[in-house]
Amino acid sequence: MPSYKDEERSSWYCKFYYTDWTGIRKTKMKRGFKTKKEAAAWEREFLEKQQGTPDMSFQALYDLYMEDMEHRLKTSTMKPKRYLFMHHIVPFFKDKPINQITPADIRKWQNKIMKAGLKETSQRQVYNQLNAILNYAVKYYDLPKNPCKVTGSIGKLKAGRVDFWTPGDFKLFEAKIDDITLKTAFNTLYYTGVRCGELLALSPEDIDLKSNTISISKTYHRHDQNDVITSPKTAGSTRLITIPPFLTDYLKNYIGMNYGIGPKDRLFQITRYKLSICLKEACAASGIKPIRIHDIRHSHVSLLIEMGFSPYLIAERIGDSVDMVNNIYGHLYPNKHNEVANKLQELVSK
């Protein structure tokens, strides 16, 4: 793999032939390397990706995998996926040929992840990414087997308990918010259970003030300092939510205050980060326990469970499956445990 010195630019470059996937022979040149070694390494990695063989480096596999996934997954999904790989997986396996990764290597990596102080749910998320890319290599690049099948997983799928606010908590919280945009946003989150991205994608035309409904058909996220609007998280996330009249009045007043906003413009011209900062400050001022933005969704579902609504109706309202409601959101308010004990006592007493 010859590399060449670019005397004019005081750098190195590589120039070589390769055969693409259609069988056509092509020339490839890449400039701007600081050292001859860097130029040779780039050429080697490029050829490994073209050949797609089991002896390619993990870095080459990662590049192929991410390029493929970018056509199949949303930007909002790719961003955390890329973060987990670059911070917790690629640095460990980067230069190792994928067919030389052994169960012992996976075990050493798992030990490193467990010592890193990540939550058990985060450990499982990182492990799942490694397992997925090696399964991808087995399926598409002739890797004989996935060594993760031998070691098994680490961490937990979900936390044992989710945090939420009672209506009393929320009243104390919102009393400490003066900004009308933030106050309206948090009321909409708490009394509809919409995801944060769904809230930030709302436009005036999504809200029917006469029928007291909100139409959820898109989600919002930031990518490379740009606003990005895509379809919701899942097909079931597209839905029509009926809201109470007091929330309709809240939204009506807020829309009326925004004179220059168009029917298709984003109603809440804020970011998730601003919501998080406001949440943190209002929690500190009110003295209630801080929770995540997503936990406000948990709070809404918990409230509906407390009010006696069925998992099926709740699933329709929040755009999730019934199983998801039962498995993740099916927790009880604190006083429910006492109610169970009291009912059992009454039964035995009779």
C-alpha positions in Angstrom: 0.0 0.0 0.0 2.2 2.8 -1.2 1.7 6.4 0.1 3.2 9.5 -1.4 4.6 12.7 -0.1 2.9 15.9 -1.3 5.9 18.3 -1.2 3.7 21.3 -2.1 1.3 20.9 0.8 3.8 19.2 3.2 1.5 16.3 3.7 0.9 12.7 2.5 -1.6 11.2 0.2 -2.6 7.7 -1.0 -3.6 6.7 -4.5 -4.7 3.2 -5.5 -7.0 1.1 -7.6 -10.0 -0.9 -6.4 -13.0 -2.7 -7.8 -16.4 -1.5 -6.7 -19.5 -3.6 -6.0 -20.5 -3.5 -9.8 -17.1 -5.0 -10.8 -15.8 -1.8 -12.3 -12.1 -1.0 -11.6 -11.6 2.6 -10.3 -8.9 4.9 -9.0 -9.1 6.4 -5.5 -7.0 9.3 -4.2 -7.1 10.9 -0.7 -4.9 13.9 0.4 -4.2 15.7 3.6 -2.6 13.1 5.9 0.0 14.3 8.4 2.0 11.1 8.2 2.7 8.2 5.8 1.2 5.8 8.3 -2.1 7.7 8.5 -2.4 7.6 4.7 -1.7 3.8 4.5 -4.2 3.2 7.3 -6.9 5.1 5.5 -6.2 3.1 2.3 -6.4 -0.2 4.2 -9.6 0.7 5.9 -11.2 1.9 2.6 -10.3 -1.4 0.9 -11.6 -3.4 3.8 -15.0 -1.7 3.6 -15.1 -2.3 -0.2 -14.4 -6.0 0.3 -16.6 -6.4 3.3 -14.8 -9.5 4.6 -14.8 -11.0 8.1 -11.2 -9.9 8.6 -12.0 -6.2 8.2 -11.4 -4.0 11.3 -14.2 -3.2 13.7 -13.8 0.4 12.6 -14.5 -0.6 9.0 -17.6 -2.6 10.1 -18.8 0.4 12.1 -18.5 2.7 9.1 -20.5 0.3 6.9 -23.1 -0.3 9.6 -23.8 3.3 10.3 -23.9 4.2 6.6 -26.5 1.5 6.1 -28.5 2.5 9.2 -28.7 6.1 8.2 -31.0 5.1 5.3 -33.2 3.1 7.7 -33.3 5.0 11.0 -34.3 8.5 11.9 -31.7 11.1 12.7 -33.1 11.3 16.2 -32.4 7.6 16.6 -29.0 7.7 14.9 -27.7 10.5 17.2 -27.7 8.5 20.5 -26.7 5.4 18.6 -23.6 7.1 17.3 -22.8 8.5 20.7 -22.9 5.1 22.4 -20.6 3.6 19.8 -18.1 6.4 19.8 -17.9 6.7 23.6 -18.2 3.1 24.7 -17.6 0.6 21.9 -15.4 1.8 19.0 -12.4 2.9 21.1 -12.1 -0.6 22.6 -12.5 -2.7 19.4 -11.5 -0.1 16.8 -8.4 -1.8 15.1 -9.3 -5.5 15.9 -10.4 -7.7 13.0 -14.0 -8.6 13.7 -13.3 -12.4 13.2 -10.7 -12.2 15.9 -13.0 -10.7 18.5 -13.5 -13.5 21.1 -15.9 -14.0 24.0 -13.0 -13.2 26.3 -12.6 -9.8 24.5 -16.3 -9.2 25.0 -16.0 -10.1 28.6 -13.1 -7.7 29.2 -15.1 -5.0 27.5 -18.2 -5.7 29.6 -16.0 -5.4 32.8 -14.8 -2.0 31.6 -18.4 -0.8 30.9 -19.5 -2.0 34.4 -16.6 -0.2 36.0 -17.4 3.0 34.2 -20.2 3.9 36.5 -23.0 3.7 34.0 -26.5 3.0 35.1 -27.6 -0.6 34.6 -30.1 0.5 32.0 -27.3 2.3 30.1 -25.1 -0.7 30.3 -27.8 -2.8 28.6 -28.2 -0.1 25.9 -24.5 -0.1 25.1 -24.4 -3.9 25.1 -27.4 -4.1 22.8 -25.6 -1.9 20.3 -22.5 -4.1 20.2 -24.7 -7.2 19.9 -26.6 -5.6 17.0 -23.5 -4.7 15.0 -22.0 -8.1 15.4 -25.3 -9.7 14.4 -25.2 -7.4 11.4 -21.7 -8.7 10.5 -22.9 -12.3 10.8 -25.9 -11.7 8.5 -24.2 -9.5 5.8 -20.4 -10.0 6.0 -19.9 -13.7 6.7 -18.8 -13.4 10.3 -19.0 -17.0 11.5 -20.7 -16.2 14.8 -21.5 -13.5 17.3 -19.3 -13.8 20.4 -21.9 -11.9 22.4 -24.0 -15.1 22.3 -21.5 -16.8 24.5 -21.0 -14.0 27.1 -24.6 -12.9 27.4 -25.8 -9.4 28.3 -25.0 -6.9 31.1 -27.3 -4.4 32.8 -31.0 -4.3 33.0 -33.7 -3.6 30.3 -35.5 -1.0 32.4 -35.4 0.6 35.8 -37.3 -1.0 38.5 -39.4 2.1 39.1 -40.1 5.3 37.2 -40.4 8.7 38.7 -43.6 10.8 38.4 -45.4 13.8 39.9 -48.9 13.8 41.4 -51.3 16.6 40.5 -50.3 18.3 43.7 -46.6 18.2 42.8 -47.4 19.6 39.4 -49.4 22.5 40.8 -46.4 23.5 43.1 -44.1 23.2 40.1 -46.0 25.3 37.6 -46.6 28.0 40.2 -42.9 28.8 40.0 -43.0 29.3 36.2 -43.6 32.9 35.0 -42.9 32.5 31.3 -46.2 31.8 29.4 -44.5 29.7 26.7 -42.9 27.4 29.2 -46.0 27.3 31.5 -48.2 26.3 28.5 -45.7 23.7 27.3 -45.5 22.0 30.7 -49.3 22.0 31.1 -49.6 20.4 27.7 -47.0 17.8 28.5 -48.6 16.9 31.9 -52.3 16.8 30.8 -51.7 15.0 27.4 -48.8 12.7 28.0 -47.2 13.6 24.6 -43.5 13.1 24.1 -41.3 16.1 24.2 -40.5 15.9 20.5 -44.2 15.7 19.7 -44.9 18.8 21.8 -42.1 20.8 20.1 -43.4 19.8 16.7 -46.9 21.1 17.3 -48.2 23.9 15.1 -51.5 25.9 15.5 -53.2 23.8 12.8 -52.7 20.7 14.9 -54.9 22.1 17.6 -58.7 22.1 17.1 -60.0 24.6 19.6 -63.7 23.8 18.8 -63.5 20.0 19.2 -60.9 20.1 22.0 -58.4 17.9 20.3 -54.7 17.8 19.4 -53.5 16.0 16.3 -50.1 14.2 16.7 -48.5 13.5 13.3 -44.8 14.6 13.7 -41.9 15.0 16.0 -39.1 17.6 16.4 -35.4 17.3 17.2 -32.3 19.4 16.8 -29.5 18.0 14.5 -26.3 19.9 13.8 -27.9 23.2 15.0 -30.9 22.7 12.6 -34.5 22.1 13.4 -35.7 18.7 12.0 -39.3 17.6 11.8 -40.0 13.9 11.0 -42.8 11.4 11.4 -43.5 10.3 15.0 -41.6 7.6 16.8 -43.8 4.7 15.7 -46.9 4.2 13.4 -49.1 4.0 16.5 -47.8 7.4 17.6 -50.0 9.2 15.0 -53.1 9.9 16.9 -55.8 12.4 18.0 -55.8 13.4 21.6 -58.9 14.8 23.3 -58.0 17.5 25.9 -60.0 19.0 28.7 -61.6 22.5 28.1 -59.2 24.2 30.6 -56.2 23.1 28.5 -58.0 24.2 25.3 -58.4 27.7 26.9 -54.7 27.7 27.9 -53.7 26.9 24.3 -56.2 29.4 22.8 -54.8 32.2 24.9 -51.3 31.3 24.1 -51.9 31.1 20.3 -53.7 34.4 20.5 -50.6 36.0 22.1 -48.4 34.9 19.2 -49.7 37.3 16.5 -47.0 36.5 13.9 -47.2 32.7 14.0 -48.5 30.9 10.9 -50.8 27.8 11.0 -47.8 25.5 10.1 -45.2 27.2 12.3 -43.9 25.6 15.4 -46.1 26.7 18.3 -43.4 26.3 20.9 -40.2 28.0 19.6 -38.0 26.5 22.3 -35.7 23.5 22.7 -35.7 20.5 25.0 -32.7 22.0 26.7 -34.6 25.1 27.6 -37.4 23.0 29.0 -34.9 21.0 31.1 -33.3 24.1 32.5 -36.7 25.5 33.4 -37.7 22.2 35.0 -34.6 22.1 37.2 -35.0 25.7 38.3 -38.7 25.4 39.1 -38.1 22.2 41.0 -35.5 23.9 43.2 -37.8 26.9 43.8 -40.8 24.7 44.7 -39.0 22.1 46.7 -40.5 19.1 44.8 -38.4 16.2 43.6 -36.7 16.8 40.2 -37.7 14.4 37.4 -36.8 14.1 33.7 -38.8 15.7 31.0 -39.9 12.2 29.9 -41.1 11.4 33.4 -43.9 14.0 32.9 -45.2 11.5 30.4 -45.0 8.8 33.1 -46.9 11.2 35.4 -49.8 11.6 33.0 -50.1 7.8 32.6 -49.9 7.3 36.3 -52.6 9.8 36.8 -54.9 8.0 34.3 -54.2 4.7 36.0 -55.1 6.3 39.3 -58.4 7.5 37.7 -59.2 4.0 36.7 -58.8 4.1 32.9 -58.0 0.9 31.1 -54.5 0.1 29.7 -56.1 -0.1 26.2 -57.5 3.5 26.4 -54.2 4.8 27.9 -52.2 3.1 25.1 -54.3 4.8 22.5 -53.9 8.2 24.1 -50.2 8.1 24.5 -49.4 6.3 21.2 -47.9 3.2 22.8 -48.8 -0.5 23.0 -50.9 -2.0 25.7 -47.9 -4.2 26.7 -45.8 -1.1 27.1 -48.4 0.5 29.4 -48.6 -2.7 31.5 -44.8 -3.2 31.7 -43.5 0.3 32.1 -46.3 2.6 33.1 -48.3 0.2 35.3 -47.1 1.4 38.6 -49.3 2.7 41.3 -49.5 5.9 43.3 -47.9 5.6 46.8 -51.3 5.3 48.6 -52.4 2.4 46.5 -50.2 -0.1 48.4 -52.0 0.9 51.6 -55.4 0.5 49.9 -54.5 -3.0 48.8 -53.5 -3.9 52.4 -56.7 -2.3 53.7 -58.9 -4.2 51.3 -57.3 -7.5 52.2 -57.9 -6.7 55.9 -61.5 -5.9 55.2 -61.9 -9.2 53.4 -60.5 -11.3 56.2 -62.4 -9.4 58.8 -65.7 -10.2 57.2 
